[in-house]
Amino acid sequence: MDLENFRLYTTDDFILDEEFREIVRESDSIDQLKELLENLPEKRAEIELAAEVLRGLQVKAFQQSDVRKKELWQLINQSQKSKVRFLYFRVAASLLLLLGIGSAIYYSTLPKQMDKVAVAIQPSSVNATLILADGKRVSIGAKQSKVKYSADGSGIMVNDSSSIAQSAESNGLNQMIVPFGKRSFVMLAEGTKVWLNSGSKLIFPAVFKGGKREVYLEGEALFEVTKDITKPFFVKTERFTTKVYGTKFNIQAYDQDEDYSIVLVEGKVSMSSDDQSPEVFLAPNQRATLSKGKAAFEITTIENTSYYTAWVDGYLAFNNEKVPNVLKRVSRYYNVAIESELDADTEKIYGKLDLKDDLGRVLDGIAFISKTKFEKRGDKYVFLNN
């Protein structure tokens, strides 16, 4: 055993280490585990938790109900909020994803110039780009950029360090284009806050004029809209329009996805798929989904909106999510090509995935916990059944 190396390990490091997994798997390795605990007393909590997780995976007949899994997830959330860590619940992707495996587990249209100014999102782009109404482009190199507009729209602060001026008299539109692998925060002139996820685009005026506020979204964004009963706020996507009544909500509208969705965190919104469709209203903790080729929204109640907004804080959360869907979100976040050749009955994931800088560690964790494997083919990763 490489004790010096183990001294640096976290719980997820132990779970992903083949030598440690072998020690836990083999019944005649009890002495080795005991020796490890005796030599690394400062790592006792991490070792015991990792061992317990790995033993749980081996119990083939043990099934957790959905109710029990939700109870466990709520327990973890509560323990995190109170800063009480039971055996250091602060572990990374491997442990948190493990909690959700379904088998043996441990526990009003925009201006016409929209079509003319819209610029396609380039997945290969390096930097986020702010495009002003006069065509000026501002490249922003930070992984998470921050753009704030002054109240009259004439001043723009980028990453709290550089200032840009533009004419507030122009009726043109600004664009914030966020490539895959980057994220951005935009505060509009009237105070509305918008968090843009990877591979997203927001089109908006420097300052809202007239009797309404309208923006266009492609991709995913969390909105926190400033309330103004005299000037309603609209978010337009390719498939539906959302009317906002002062609220906080998440829209997922990637053109390549089959489903567009909106999750209401607080407040009130309505959606319509076209000018002839009636408004469909959402209450907090509800999700509306519009599938490609359909005109009717499917409304569901969700217990925890953080599953859909957690990306803002640097992690992804899943509720019985299919592994290919997880891979799609990870692919966007890291700007890498990830494909799935998994069977339809591959285990689903319930839990939370910390987004680390080391993509390899994240993929290793997903593969181990979902009992799959992956290989690199050229410049892409492909997940396969074991």
N, C-alpha and C positions, 0 to 999 in steps of 0.2 A: 504493500500500500504506500502511495505517495502522500505521506502525512503533511509535508510542507505545502503541497498543492491543495490538499483538503482544507488546510487552515484558512485559505482564502475563499472557500466556497460559501455560497448562500444556499438556501433550501432548494431552489430550482437548479442550481449547479449540481447538487447531489442527485436530484431526480434524473437529470440528463446524463450523468456519468455512468458509462457502461460497467466499469469495475464495481461501483457502489451498487448498481442494480443487481449485479450478479451476486454480491454478498447478501443482499436482502432476499433474492430468489431462492438461493440454495439453503436448505434446512441445516446442512452441516457447516454453515458459515456463521453460526451464532457466536462462536468464539471470536471470529474476526470482527463482527459488529461490536461485541463487548470490548475488544481491544481498541477499536476505533474510538469508542466513547471514553475509555479510560485515558487515551492519549490526547484527546481533543475535548476536554471538559467544557471549554468555552463555546464549542459548537454542538453541545448536547441538544439544545432545542431544535436546531436545524436538522440534525441527523435523525432525531426521533420522528419529527414531522415528515421528513422525506421517506423514511422507512415505512411509516404508517400509510402514507399515500400509495406507495408501491405495493404494499401487501393488499391494499384495497383493490387494486387492479387485478389481482390474481384470483379474487373470489368470484368465480364465474356465475354462481347461482344467485348472487345478491343483487337485487334490483331496487333502485330508489324510485319512489313515486314522484310525479311532478310536484305534488304538494310538499313532499319532504325536501326536494331540491330547492324549492322556493324558500322554504323555512331556513335552510342552510345558507342560502345566498343573503337573505335578510339578516341573519345572525352575523355574517361577515361584515355587511354594511354597517350594522350597529356597532360592532366592535371597532371598526375603523374610525367611525365618527367620534367615539368616546376615547380613542387612542389606547384602548385596551387590546393588546395583541395576545390572543390565545395561541401559544406556541409559534409566535411570530407569523401572524396571518399575512404579513407583508412579504409575500412571495410573488414571483413573476409569472409569466404566461403559463408555464407548465402546470403549476398547482391550481391556479385560478380557473384555467380552462378545464381541468380535471373534474371540477365540481359539477360540470354539466354533461359529461358523457352519458348517453342513455343506457349503457350496459353496466358492468360491474364498476362502481365508483365509490370513492371514499366519501364521501360526503361532499269702355274703357280700355282702350288700346294705347300702347306707347306711341310716341311720334313715328311718323312714316320713315324718318331717316334711320330708324332702328336697323332695318335690313341693310342699309348702306354702310353703317359704321361697325356692325358686329364683326368681330374678329374671332376666328376659330381658335379654340384651345389647342395648343400644341403639346402633346404628352412629352415630347423630347426637349421642350424648352427648359432652360436652366433656371431662370429667375421669374418671379412674379412680375407682371407688367401693368402699370397704370397708364391708360391712354386718355388724354384730355380731349375736350371737344374740338380743339384746333389741330388735332393729330399728333401733338407732342407725346412722346413715349418716355415713361420713367421706369427704368429697370430696377427692381428691388431684390438684392441678393440674399437677404435673410431668409432662413427656413420658415420663420413665422413673421410675416411683415405686418406693420401697423400703419394705417392711413386714416387721418382725421381731417375732416373738412371744417372750415370756419363757418359761422352762422350765416354769412352771406355768400358762401361758396367760392370766394375769391382766393382764399388761402388754404393750402393743404400741407399738413405736417406729416412727414414720413419717418416712421421709426423714432419719433420724438427727437430727431436730430437735424433733419434737413427740411427746409420750407420751400414750397413751390407756389407760384402765383398764376392765376388764370382769370380771364374776364368772366365776371359773374353775369354779364349782360347776355352772354351767348345762350341760345336756345338748344345748343348741341348737347350731346350726351357724353358722359365719362364711362370708361370701362375698367373694371378690375379683373384681370385674367390671372388665374392661379394655376400653374402647371401641376402635374402629378408629382408628389413628393414634397409639396409646399402647402402652407396654409396662410390665411390672411385675416386680419381684422379691419373692418372699415366702419368709421363713424360718419354717418351722413350729416349734411348741414343742419338738419332740424333735430339732430340728437339720436336718431335711430342707430342701433348697434347691429352690425352684421358680421358673423364669423363665417368665413368661407373655407370649405374643405378642399382637399386636393382635387385637381381637375375640374375646377369650377369657374364660372364667369358671372359677374354682376354688371348690368348696364343700368345707369341712373343719371339724372341730371345733376349738375353741380349744385343747384338750388331748386327746390320745388316751387313751381308757379301755378297759378290757377287754383281750382277748387279741389284738386286731389293730388296724391303722391303715388307715383308709379315707378316700379323697377322691374327689370327682367332678370331671371335667374336660369342658368344652366349648370347643373351639378348639385351640390349640397350646401346648405347654409342654415345657420341658426340665427333667427331674427329676434331682436328685442326692440319692439316698435314704440316710439314716443307717441303718447296718446294725444290726438287732436281731433275732436269731434267735428270740427268745421272742415277738415281736410282728410278724408279717409285714405288709408294706405292700401295699395294693391301690389301683390307680387305675381308676375306673369311667368309661366313656364310654357314649354311647347305644348303641353296637354291640358293645363287647367289654369284658372286664375283664382287667387286667394284674396279675399277682402278682409282686412284686418281692423279690429276694433280696439287697438291698444293692447298688446299682448306679447307673449314669448312662444315661439314655435320653431320646429325644425322641418325643413323641406328637403326631400331627396328627389332630384329630378335629373339624373344622368341620362342622356339621350340613348346610350347603348343598353340601358336596363329595360326589362319588360314592364316593371312596375314603377310608378311615381308615387310618392307618399308624403303626407304631412302629419306631424305629431304635435298636438297642442299641449304645451307645458302649463300655461296659465292664460287667462283672458278669454277671448272669443274670436273665432274666425268663421268665414263661410267660404265654400269653394263652388265653382261652376266649371264644367268642362267645355262649354261653348256658350254663345250668346242666347241660344234657345233653351238651355238647361236651367232648371230651377236651382236656387241656392241650397247647398247642403251645409248645415251648421255642425261645428264640432264643439264639444265640451272638453275641459281639461282632462288629461289622461285618456284621450281618445286618439285613434289613428285612422286616417282616411287613405285608402289605396286606390289608385286608378291604373288599371292594367292596359297595356297597349291594345288598341282596337276596340276598347269598351268606352261607353259614355257614362256608366253608373259607378259611383264610388262605393267601395266596401268599407264600412265603419266597424272598428273593433275597439274594445276597451283594453287598455294596458295598465299593468300595475306599477310600472316604474319607468318614467320617461327618460331616465338617465341612460337606458339602453341605447337610446337614439341620439343623445346629446353628448355622450361621454368623450367623443372624439375631440371636442373643444379642449378638454383637459389632458389630452395626450394618451388616451387609452380607448380601446374598443370594448363594448359590452355586448353579450349575446344571450338570447333567451331561446334555447332549443333551436339554434341556427344551424343550417346545413353547412358543412365544411366548405363547399365551393363558394358559398356566399361570404364566408369569412375570408377566404383566399382573395376574392375580388376586392374586398375592402383593404386588405393588407397590400395588395398590388398597387392600389391607388395611393395609399399612404406613403409607400416607399418608392414609387415610380419604377417598379420592376414588373416584368411579364411573368405571371404565374398562371398556369393552366391546370385544369383538373381532369383526370381520367378515372375518377372514383366511381364506384358503383352507386346506384341510387339509394341503397340502404346503409351507406356509411354513417357511422355514429354522428349524432348532432351535438352541438356544443352549447353549454349553459354556463355563463360565467364572465370573467373579465380578462382582457389581454392587454398587458402593459406594452406600449409601443417603444421598444428599445432602439438605440442607434444601430445595434448589431442585428441586421436582418437574419443572418444565419441562425442565431440563437432563437429568434422568434419562430422561424420555420421548423427548426428542430423540435421546439416545444409543441407546435401544432401537430406535427407528424407523430410524435411519441404519444401524445394524449389521445389523438383520434385513431391510433393504431394503424396509421398509414405510413407511407414513405414518400420521399421525393428525390428527384434527380435533376441535375442541371443539363439542359440540352442547348448548347450555344449560349445565347444571352437570355434564356428563359428557364424558369423552374417548372417542373411538372410533378404533380402529386398523383400517386398510384396506390392501389390497394396492396397490402402485404401479401 
